């Protein structure tokens, strides 16, 4: 079993239109690194130069916001699901 990562529509051009990607268990940071190795450019959309999740990107592990967990150090295990949710602004 693996960890499932849900890719939002705006980022699917980087994943060849794949919506659900499987990565190895570890942490959110290792998942992002694995995504980057398979889909170059995706990391830049998710984290800043310091490796922190960008303000306009929300990451959830099993529907829990990682900002209320351990941020990028949040562990992910077999069967977990990571959701990438870009912030939506309007007015």
N, C-alpha and C positions, 0 to 999 in steps of 0.2 A: 504494500500500500504506500502511497505517496501523499504529499501535500498538494492540494489543488489551489491554483492562483487564478482568480477571475480577472481577466483583462478587459478594461472598459473600451468602448467603441473608439474613442480618440487615439488609443494606443495600439489598436489592432493592426494598423498599417505596419507596425514594427514586428508583429508576430505572424505575419502572413495571414491576417484575418482570423487567427485562432483565438477563441474566447476563453478557453479553459486550458491552462498549462499545468503540468505536473512538475514539481521540484522535490528535491530530497529534504528530509527533516533537518532541522538545525535551528536557525534564528531567522527573523525577518531580514536581517542584513545578509545572511548567506543565501537566502532565497533571491534577493535582489542581485547579488553577484552572479548566481547561476542564470538568472534571466538575462543579465548583461552578456554573459558568455555565449548564450544561444541567440539572443536578439540584440545585437549591438545598438547602442543609443537609448535603450529603455531606461538605463540607470539615470542618465541625465535628466530625464523627464520626472523621475521620482525623488531624487535626493540632490542636495546642493553640493558644493565643492567640499564642505566639511563632513559630508556623509549623513547629514540630518535630512529627514523627510521634509520635503518642501511644504510651505504653509498651505498651499492650495491643493495638496494631495492628502487624502485621508486613507489610511491603511487599517484594515480590520482583520483580526484573527478570530474566526468563529463569532463574528458579529460584535467583537469587543474592540474598541478603538485602541490602537497601540500606544497612543499618547497617555492613556490611563493605565497602561501596563508597564512594559519596560522599553518602550520605543523600539528602536531597531534591534535591541537585544532580546526582544520578546521571543521565547521559544516557540517553535512550530514542530508538531509531531505528526506521525502517520495519521491520516484521516482528517487532519485540520484543513480548513479552507481560509485562504487569504483573499480578501477583496480589496481591489484598488478602486477608490472612488474619487474622481477629480471634483474639486469644489466647483459649484455653479454660482455665478454672480449674475445679478440682474438688477433691473431698476425700473 
